[in-house]
């Protein structure tokens, strides 16, 4: 079971409130606030799609660039010794540290997807 839904390159969380008997969620990975809800799975998905479409329309009407979830860059904090080892191994392989980390992430994601 997935707890996420996607539409037009935006990803939303899926949660359920037993108290309110409603599904709800929000778009993750951006600082703008986009939330949605529904009392059925179908109405949740419909409201998610509508919320994303309304956000994109709002941005267009106001000359605002819509935020994108993943820009391809992020900061990573790791132990200094691991940083040193990764840097040295990358140099030995004639790779930049960025390429080295990207390759490591690709391998991990591929392995996890195979599970």
C-alpha positions in Angstrom: 0.0 0.0 0.0 1.3 3.5 -0.9 0.7 6.5 1.2 1.4 8.9 -1.7 -0.3 10.0 -4.9 1.2 11.9 -7.8 -0.1 14.3 -10.4 1.6 16.7 -12.8 5.0 16.1 -11.1 3.6 16.8 -7.7 3.4 14.3 -4.9 0.9 14.3 -2.1 0.6 12.4 1.1 -2.4 10.3 1.9 -3.7 10.1 5.5 -6.9 9.1 7.1 -8.6 10.6 10.2 -10.7 8.0 11.9 -12.2 10.7 14.1 -13.4 12.8 11.1 -13.8 9.9 8.8 -12.0 11.7 6.0 -8.9 11.2 3.9 -6.6 14.2 3.7 -3.1 15.1 2.5 -0.8 17.8 1.4 1.7 18.3 -1.4 5.2 17.6 -0.1 8.6 18.9 -1.2 7.6 22.6 -1.7 7.2 25.5 0.7 3.9 26.6 -0.8 0.9 25.0 1.0 -1.3 22.8 -1.1 -3.7 20.6 0.9 -6.7 18.4 -0.1 -9.2 16.0 1.3 -12.1 13.7 0.5 -14.5 11.3 2.2 -13.7 8.6 -0.4 -10.6 7.6 -2.3 -12.1 8.9 -5.5 -13.0 12.3 -3.9 -9.5 12.6 -2.4 -7.8 12.0 -5.8 -10.2 14.5 -7.4 -9.5 17.1 -4.8 -5.8 16.5 -5.1 -5.9 17.0 -8.9 -8.1 20.1 -8.4 -5.7 21.6 -5.8 -2.7 21.1 -8.0 -4.5 22.6 -11.0 -5.7 25.6 -8.9 -2.1 26.1 -7.6 -0.7 26.1 -11.2 -3.5 28.5 -12.4 -2.9 30.8 -9.4 0.8 30.9 -10.3 0.1 31.6 -13.9 -2.4 34.4 -13.2 0.0 36.0 -10.7 3.2 35.7 -12.8 4.7 33.4 -10.2 6.9 30.5 -11.1 5.3 27.3 -9.6 7.6 25.6 -7.2 9.0 22.2 -8.3 9.5 19.4 -5.8 12.9 18.3 -6.9 15.5 20.6 -8.5 18.3 18.1 -8.5 20.4 19.5 -5.7 20.4 19.1 -2.0 22.8 19.3 1.0 23.9 16.1 2.7 25.5 16.0 6.1 27.6 12.9 6.8 30.3 11.9 9.2 33.7 13.5 8.3 35.4 10.1 8.0 32.8 8.9 5.5 33.1 12.2 3.6 36.9 11.6 3.4 36.6 8.0 2.3 34.0 8.9 -0.4 36.1 11.8 -1.7 39.2 9.6 -1.9 37.3 6.8 -3.6 35.8 9.2 -6.1 39.2 10.6 -6.9 40.6 7.1 -7.4 37.8 6.5 -9.9 38.4 9.8 -11.7 34.9 11.0 -10.7 33.6 14.1 -9.0 32.2 13.7 -5.6 28.8 14.7 -7.0 28.9 12.0 -9.6 30.1 9.5 -7.0 27.2 10.3 -4.7 24.7 10.3 -7.6 25.9 6.8 -8.7 25.6 5.5 -5.1 22.0 6.8 -4.8 21.1 5.3 -8.2 22.4 1.9 -7.1 20.5 2.1 -3.7 17.2 3.2 -5.3 17.5 0.5 -8.0 18.1 -2.1 -5.3 15.2 -0.9 -3.1 12.9 -0.8 -6.1 13.7 -4.5 -6.9 12.4 -5.5 -3.5 
